[in-house]
């Protein structure tokens, strides 16, 4: 293998603790299994991770900090993987060498180093897969425990189908794959694969969305990446890849849905003092529900600290920027289909027809942070997502 030179240029946006991806010719990486990035003029290294995609390799790392127009030069060298390094501080020390995903019966457990993040549940008794909990930066869950944990003091017990972090939609070829009603549809996990890494761990699922009678409606591949950030933040990427294999599929116009859906901790509810804010400055349900925005953030007190959770919409998604089904009682979902409800105009039709043989891909990023949208630098973090620094490989 020939060592590669990696040049990163921040451009018009500062960068902090942001996942970066660059393509490297696969044949030039032969002979080594692990790599590290060494900054030019320095001896310290940071973790790098290689992901093979076809005949190419994707090089991933966490860029810890670049100011506007700053550039940085690395050398990619084969070496034992080292842990990411972050500044010292109460939330800045990362002991993790990798994101580790452990497979269990009907579930997978995700840890960043020794820190438990949450588990993905998909067993035979699960109506549709869900991730529970999402542990926040101060060691408390930022998602509601109910109905998985039915007796958490002070928690609300409405909408039992809102299971922490999930993917769902209320009308797919007429099948309700949102609620847990008796005749609801299901999402069957046909295959689940996992991988660990110094930069991220990944879960990939092959799912079938079916009717209450078990008839397949659509195929879905779900990919979730969990990034190795310092304890002050959590970063999760979700990709949902639908394919209409055999027949046309219609995603119906209904507010009851969210391709990326979260039910936040009850203490964060706006009705209990929390706050919703979107990329246009809309605040709380009255100014954010049914509105389009590039991102939406929900923040509030959890375990004695103020924390926030944001969902970022991707520019390649259908009807970007998406509409939001977000409620003062703790629900936040990205839903681009429910136009007649959001605009309160039944003459509108927000349904979408996916013809047989076609594909539809959604991408989102979940960002968990201390503070509200301003102190958590959500707008800046969103720009790291959609306007990443320029990278060249020499």
C-alpha positions as CSV (number, residue, x, y, z in Angstrom):
1,X,0.0,0.0,0.0
2,X,1.1,3.6,-0.8
3,X,0.4,6.1,1.9
4,X,-2.2,8.7,0.8
5,X,-2.3,12.4,1.5
6,X,-5.7,13.7,2.6
7,X,-6.4,17.5,2.4
8,X,-9.5,18.9,4.2
9,X,-10.7,22.5,3.6
10,X,-13.4,23.9,5.8
11,X,-14.5,26.6,3.4
12,X,-17.4,28.9,4.5
13,X,-18.4,26.9,7.6
14,X,-16.6,25.9,10.8
15,X,-16.5,22.2,11.5
16,X,-16.6,20.5,14.9
17,X,-16.8,16.8,15.7
18,X,-18.2,16.0,12.2
19,X,-18.1,12.7,10.4
20,X,-16.1,13.1,7.1
21,X,-16.1,10.6,4.2
22,X,-13.8,10.4,1.3
23,X,-13.4,7.9,-1.5
24,X,-10.1,6.1,-1.9
25,X,-9.3,3.5,-4.6
26,X,-9.7,0.1,-3.1
27,X,-6.7,-1.5,-4.7
28,X,-4.4,1.1,-3.1
29,X,-5.4,-0.1,0.4
30,X,-4.4,-3.7,-0.1
31,X,-2.1,-5.2,2.5
32,X,-3.5,-3.5,5.6
33,X,-6.7,-3.9,7.6
34,X,-6.5,-0.9,9.9
35,X,-5.5,2.7,9.3
36,X,-4.9,5.9,11.1
37,X,-4.7,9.6,10.0
38,X,-1.6,11.5,11.1
39,X,-1.8,15.3,10.8
40,X,1.1,16.9,8.9
41,X,3.7,18.3,11.3
42,X,2.3,16.5,14.3
43,X,2.9,13.1,15.8
44,X,-0.6,12.4,17.2
45,X,-3.0,10.3,15.1
46,X,-6.7,10.0,14.9
47,X,-8.8,7.0,14.1
48,X,-9.8,6.2,10.5
49,X,-12.2,3.6,9.3
50,X,-12.5,2.0,5.9
51,X,-15.9,0.9,4.5
52,X,-15.8,-1.1,1.3
53,X,-18.6,-0.2,-1.2
54,X,-18.3,-2.2,-4.5
55,X,-14.9,-1.5,-6.0
56,X,-14.3,1.6,-3.9
57,X,-13.4,2.3,-0.3
58,X,-14.9,5.0,1.8
59,X,-12.5,6.5,4.3
60,X,-14.3,7.9,7.4
61,X,-13.0,9.9,10.3
62,X,-14.3,12.5,12.8
63,X,-13.0,16.0,12.1
64,X,-12.7,17.5,15.5
65,X,-12.4,21.2,14.7
66,X,-11.8,23.5,11.8
67,X,-12.4,27.2,11.7
68,X,-13.7,29.1,8.6
69,X,-11.4,28.6,5.6
70,X,-8.9,26.5,7.6
71,X,-7.3,23.5,6.0
72,X,-5.7,20.5,7.4
73,X,-3.4,17.8,5.8
74,X,-3.3,14.2,6.9
75,X,-1.4,11.2,5.9
76,X,-3.4,7.9,5.8
77,X,-1.1,5.2,7.0
78,X,-1.6,1.5,8.0
79,X,-1.5,1.2,11.7
80,X,-3.3,-0.1,14.7
81,X,-6.5,1.7,15.3
82,X,-6.3,4.4,18.0
83,X,-9.2,6.1,19.8
84,X,-10.4,9.6,18.7
85,X,-8.8,12.3,20.9
86,X,-10.9,15.2,22.3
87,X,-10.1,18.1,24.6
88,X,-10.2,17.4,28.3
89,X,-13.3,18.5,30.2
90,X,-16.4,17.0,32.0
91,X,-18.0,16.0,28.7
92,X,-14.9,16.0,26.5
93,X,-13.0,12.9,27.4
94,X,-13.6,9.9,25.1
95,X,-12.2,6.6,26.4
96,X,-13.8,4.6,23.5
97,X,-11.7,2.7,21.1
98,X,-14.7,1.8,19.0
99,X,-18.5,1.6,18.6
100,X,-19.4,-1.9,19.5
101,X,-22.6,-3.6,18.5
102,X,-23.5,-6.9,20.2
103,X,-26.1,-9.1,18.6
104,X,-28.7,-10.8,20.9
105,X,-31.9,-12.7,20.5
106,X,-34.2,-10.3,18.6
107,X,-32.0,-7.2,19.4
108,X,-28.7,-5.6,19.1
109,X,-27.0,-3.5,21.8
110,X,-24.9,-0.4,20.9
111,X,-22.1,0.8,23.1
112,X,-19.6,3.6,22.5
113,X,-16.7,2.3,24.4
114,X,-18.2,1.2,27.7
115,X,-21.1,3.6,27.5
116,X,-24.5,2.1,26.6
117,X,-26.3,4.1,23.9
118,X,-29.4,1.9,23.3
119,X,-30.7,-1.2,21.7
120,X,-32.5,-2.0,18.4
121,X,-35.4,-4.4,18.9
122,X,-36.7,-6.4,16.0
123,X,-37.8,-9.8,17.3
124,X,-40.8,-11.8,16.2
125,X,-43.1,-10.2,18.7
126,X,-42.1,-6.7,17.7
127,X,-44.7,-5.0,15.4
128,X,-42.1,-2.8,13.8
129,X,-38.4,-2.3,14.8
130,X,-37.5,0.4,17.2
131,X,-34.4,1.7,19.0
132,X,-34.7,2.3,22.7
133,X,-33.5,4.2,24.6
134,X,-31.2,6.9,23.2
135,X,-29.0,7.8,26.1
136,X,-28.2,11.5,26.3
137,X,-24.9,13.4,27.1
138,X,-25.5,13.4,30.8
139,X,-26.3,9.7,31.1
140,X,-30.1,9.8,31.1
141,X,-32.4,8.7,28.3
142,X,-33.7,11.5,26.0
143,X,-36.5,9.2,24.7
144,X,-39.6,8.1,26.6
145,X,-39.5,4.7,28.3
146,X,-43.2,3.9,27.8
147,X,-44.5,1.4,26.7
148,X,-41.3,-0.6,26.8
149,X,-40.9,0.4,30.5
150,X,-44.5,0.8,31.6
151,X,-44.0,2.2,35.1
152,X,-41.5,5.1,34.9
153,X,-42.7,7.7,37.5
154,X,-44.2,10.8,35.9
155,X,-44.1,9.5,32.3
156,X,-47.1,10.0,30.0
157,X,-48.8,6.8,28.6
158,X,-50.5,8.0,25.5
159,X,-49.8,6.6,22.0
160,X,-48.1,3.3,22.9
161,X,-47.0,2.9,19.2
162,X,-44.5,5.8,19.7
163,X,-41.6,3.7,20.7
164,X,-38.5,5.9,21.2
165,X,-36.8,6.0,17.7
166,X,-38.7,4.3,14.9
167,X,-39.7,4.4,11.2
168,X,-43.4,4.2,10.3
169,X,-46.2,5.5,8.0
170,X,-49.9,5.3,8.5
171,X,-51.0,4.5,4.9
172,X,-48.9,2.4,2.6
173,X,-51.1,0.9,-0.1
174,X,-53.9,1.3,2.3
175,X,-52.1,-0.5,5.2
176,X,-51.6,1.3,8.5
177,X,-48.0,0.8,9.4
178,X,-48.0,3.5,12.1
179,X,-50.4,2.3,14.9
180,X,-50.4,-0.9,16.9
181,X,-54.1,-1.5,16.3
182,X,-55.3,-5.0,15.8
183,X,-55.4,-4.8,12.0
184,X,-52.2,-2.8,11.6
185,X,-49.4,-3.6,9.3
186,X,-46.0,-4.9,10.4
187,X,-42.4,-4.5,9.5
188,X,-40.7,-7.9,9.5
189,X,-36.9,-8.0,9.9
190,X,-35.7,-10.6,7.4
191,X,-32.0,-10.1,7.9
192,X,-29.9,-8.0,10.3
193,X,-26.1,-7.5,10.0
194,X,-23.8,-5.4,12.2
195,X,-20.3,-4.1,12.1
196,X,-18.1,-2.3,14.6
197,X,-15.6,0.4,14.1
198,X,-13.3,3.1,15.5
199,X,-15.4,5.8,13.8
200,X,-18.8,4.3,13.7
201,X,-20.8,1.1,14.2
202,X,-23.5,0.1,11.7
203,X,-26.7,-1.9,11.7
204,X,-28.2,-2.9,8.4
205,X,-31.7,-4.4,8.2
206,X,-33.6,-6.0,5.3
207,X,-37.2,-5.5,6.2
208,X,-40.6,-6.3,4.6
209,X,-43.5,-4.1,5.3
210,X,-46.6,-6.3,5.3
211,X,-50.4,-6.1,5.8
212,X,-52.1,-7.5,8.9
213,X,-52.6,-10.7,6.9
214,X,-48.8,-11.0,6.1
215,X,-48.9,-9.9,2.4
216,X,-45.8,-8.0,1.4
217,X,-46.4,-4.4,0.5
218,X,-42.8,-3.1,0.1
219,X,-39.2,-4.0,0.7
220,X,-37.0,-1.7,2.8
221,X,-33.3,-1.6,3.6
222,X,-32.6,0.4,6.8
223,X,-29.0,1.5,7.6
224,X,-28.2,3.1,11.0
225,X,-24.8,4.5,11.8
226,X,-23.7,5.4,15.4
227,X,-20.7,7.7,15.4
228,X,-17.9,7.7,18.0
229,X,-18.2,11.3,19.3
230,X,-17.3,12.6,22.7
231,X,-19.8,12.2,25.5
232,X,-21.1,15.7,25.0
233,X,-23.0,14.7,21.9
234,X,-24.6,11.7,20.1
235,X,-24.8,11.5,16.3
236,X,-26.9,8.9,14.5
237,X,-27.4,8.6,10.7
238,X,-30.5,6.9,9.3
239,X,-31.0,5.8,5.7
240,X,-34.3,4.2,4.7
241,X,-34.2,2.6,1.2
242,X,-37.6,1.5,-0.2
243,X,-38.0,-0.6,-3.3
244,X,-41.3,-1.5,-4.9
245,X,-40.2,-5.0,-6.2
246,X,-43.4,-6.3,-7.7
247,X,-46.3,-3.8,-7.7
248,X,-46.8,0.0,-7.5
249,X,-46.8,1.4,-3.9
250,X,-48.6,4.5,-2.8
251,X,-47.5,6.4,0.4
252,X,-50.7,8.0,1.4
253,X,-51.5,11.5,2.5
254,X,-51.8,11.3,6.3
255,X,-50.3,13.1,9.2
256,X,-49.9,9.8,11.0
257,X,-46.4,9.0,10.0
258,X,-42.7,9.8,10.1
259,X,-39.9,8.1,8.2
260,X,-37.7,9.4,11.0
261,X,-39.7,9.4,14.2
262,X,-38.8,10.2,17.8
263,X,-40.8,10.2,21.0
264,X,-38.9,12.3,23.5
265,X,-38.6,12.0,27.3
266,X,-41.8,13.3,29.0
267,X,-39.8,15.9,31.0
268,X,-38.9,17.5,27.6
269,X,-42.5,18.0,26.6
270,X,-43.4,21.6,25.8
271,X,-46.3,21.3,28.2
272,X,-43.8,20.7,30.9
273,X,-41.4,23.5,30.0
274,X,-39.6,22.1,27.0
275,X,-39.1,23.9,23.6
276,X,-39.5,23.1,20.0
277,X,-37.6,25.1,17.4
278,X,-37.1,24.8,13.7
279,X,-34.6,26.1,11.1
280,X,-36.8,29.1,10.3
281,X,-37.1,30.2,14.0
282,X,-40.6,28.7,14.6
283,X,-41.2,27.9,18.2
284,X,-43.4,25.1,19.7
285,X,-46.2,23.3,18.0
286,X,-48.2,26.3,16.9
287,X,-45.3,27.5,14.7
288,X,-43.7,24.2,13.7
289,X,-46.4,21.5,13.2
290,X,-47.1,21.0,9.6
291,X,-44.5,23.5,8.6
292,X,-41.5,22.9,6.3
293,X,-38.0,23.2,7.7
294,X,-34.5,21.9,7.2
295,X,-34.3,20.7,10.7
296,X,-36.3,20.6,13.9
297,X,-35.0,20.6,17.5
298,X,-36.8,19.5,20.7
299,X,-35.1,20.4,24.0
300,X,-36.0,20.3,27.6
301,X,-34.9,19.2,31.1
302,X,-33.7,15.6,31.5
303,X,-32.2,14.4,34.8
304,X,-31.5,17.9,36.0
305,X,-29.8,19.1,32.8
306,X,-31.2,20.8,29.7
307,X,-30.7,18.7,26.6
308,X,-31.9,18.8,23.0
309,X,-32.5,16.4,20.1
310,X,-32.5,17.5,16.5
311,X,-33.5,15.7,13.3
312,X,-31.8,17.0,10.1
313,X,-33.4,16.6,6.7
314,X,-31.2,15.8,3.7
315,X,-31.3,17.8,0.5
316,X,-31.8,14.7,-1.6
317,X,-34.9,13.7,0.3
318,X,-38.3,13.8,-1.3
319,X,-40.0,17.3,-1.0
320,X,-37.0,18.8,0.8
321,X,-37.3,20.6,3.2
322,X,-39.7,18.2,4.8
323,X,-42.9,18.9,6.7
324,X,-42.9,18.1,10.4
325,X,-45.4,16.2,12.5
326,X,-44.2,17.6,15.8
327,X,-46.3,17.9,19.0
328,X,-46.1,19.7,22.3
329,X,-46.5,16.3,24.0
330,X,-43.1,15.0,22.9
331,X,-43.5,13.6,19.3
332,X,-41.2,14.7,16.5
333,X,-41.3,13.2,13.1
334,X,-40.2,14.0,9.5
335,X,-43.3,13.5,7.3
336,X,-43.3,14.8,3.8
337,X,-46.7,13.1,2.8
338,X,-49.4,14.7,5.0
339,X,-50.0,17.8,3.0
340,X,-53.8,18.0,3.2
341,X,-53.6,17.7,7.0
342,X,-50.7,20.1,7.4
343,X,-52.2,22.8,5.2
344,X,-55.7,22.0,6.4
345,X,-56.9,21.7,2.8
346,X,-58.6,18.5,1.7
347,X,-58.2,19.5,-2.0
348,X,-54.5,18.8,-1.7
349,X,-53.0,15.4,-2.1
350,X,-49.6,14.7,-0.6
351,X,-49.5,11.0,-1.5
352,X,-46.6,9.6,-3.5
353,X,-46.7,6.8,-6.1
354,X,-43.6,4.6,-6.3
355,X,-44.0,2.5,-9.4
356,X,-43.0,-1.2,-9.6
357,X,-39.2,-1.5,-9.9
358,X,-38.5,2.0,-8.6
359,X,-36.7,3.0,-5.4
360,X,-37.1,5.8,-2.9
361,X,-34.3,6.8,-0.4
362,X,-34.6,8.9,2.7
363,X,-31.6,10.2,4.7
364,X,-31.6,11.9,8.1
365,X,-29.2,12.7,10.9
366,X,-30.1,12.7,14.6
367,X,-28.1,15.1,16.8
368,X,-28.3,14.9,20.6
369,X,-26.7,17.8,22.4
370,X,-26.6,19.8,25.6
371,X,-28.7,22.9,25.8
372,X,-31.2,24.3,23.4
373,X,-30.9,24.8,19.6
374,X,-28.7,27.9,20.0
375,X,-26.3,26.7,22.7
376,X,-26.2,23.3,21.0
377,X,-25.0,24.9,17.8
378,X,-27.7,23.0,15.8
379,X,-27.6,25.3,12.7
380,X,-23.8,25.0,12.5
381,X,-24.0,21.2,13.0
382,X,-26.6,21.0,10.2
383,X,-24.2,22.8,7.8
384,X,-21.6,20.2,8.7
385,X,-24.1,17.6,7.5
386,X,-25.2,19.2,4.2
387,X,-22.2,21.4,3.4
388,X,-19.2,19.2,4.5
389,X,-15.7,20.4,4.0
390,X,-14.0,19.7,0.7
391,X,-11.7,16.7,0.7
392,X,-9.1,15.7,-1.8
393,X,-7.1,12.5,-1.9
394,X,-3.6,12.7,-3.4
